[in-house]
Amino acid sequence: METCETAKVGLYESLYILGNRDALSGLIGLLNSTDYRVRCASANAVSAFEVRRPTSEFILRALRVALSRETTVAARRSITASIVRVGEQIGKKRRHANQGLRP
């Protein structure tokens, strides 16, 4: 199993894209990394996925928790931007649902 957290971000992201939904948990877990660059990369990765609303809300909660304990400027910026992206995805899904459209 891979031990380098930087490599794990790419590994989990690739696995998720290939259909392994369990990989999302690995990416969320990396929001707790001691390396701020890994936290940035993980936040950016999870916010880029097109997911269903319950998963978006799960991701949003995890990002908010990560932001609440984040101390570095770079990771705070990445996590904040990711929160905005996921929030926009949720809003878009709500608008489509209210209009009877599929996102």
N, C-alpha and C positions, 0 to 999 in steps of 0.2 A: 504494500500500500504506500502511496505517495506521502512523504513527510513534509515537503516544502509547501507552506501555505499559499505562496504565490502561484505555484503550479496547481494547487487544489482549486483555486478560483476558476482557472481555465478548464480544468477537468470537470468540475461540477457543472459549469455553464454548458460545456459541450454535451455532457450526459443528459442534462435537462432538455436541451434542444433536440437531442435524438430520441426523446420520449421517456426518459427515466425521471418521473416526477419526484422520486425520493431524493434526487440530487438537490432540490430546493432547500431541504433541511440542512444540507452541508454548507450551502452558500449562506444561509441565515446564521448558522453557527460561526462562520468566519467573520461576522460582524463583531465578534468578541476577540478577535485576534489581537495580539500584543503589537503587531506591526500596523501602523496607520495606513500604509499603502494597500495592505490586504483588505482592511476595512473599507477603504475607498473603492477598490475594485469589486468587492462583494456587493456593496450598495449599488454601484452602477450596473452590475450584472442583473441583480434581482429586479431592478426597476425597468429593465429593457424587455422583459418577458411579456408576451401577450397571454394573459391568464384570465380565468373566470373571476367574477366578482368576489366570492369568498376567499379565494387565494390572494387576490389583490389586497383585501382587507387584512389578511394574515401578514402579508409582506409589509403593509403600511404600519401595522402595530409593531412589528419587529424593528423597522427603521426608526420609529419614534422612540422606542426604548434605547436603541443604539445612540440616537442623537442626545438623549437625556444624560448619558454618561460620557459622551465624547469630549475630549479635551483639546484635540488638535484642530487647527484652523482648516487644514486641507480636508480632513475627514468630515468635519462639520459641514463644509461646503458640499462635498459629494453626497452626504446623507440627506442634507436639506434639498438638494436638487432632485434626488431620487424620490423623496417624499412628494415633491411637487409633481413629478412625472406620474407616480402611482395614483396620486389624488386626481390628476387629470384623466387618467384611464378610467377610474371609478366614475367620475362625473360624466364622461362620454358614454359609459355603459348605462348610466341612469337615464340620460337624455334619450338614448336609443330605445331603452325599455319603455319609456313614457310615450314614445312615438310609434311603438310597435315594430321597431326595426331591430335587426341583429347588428351587434357591433362589428 
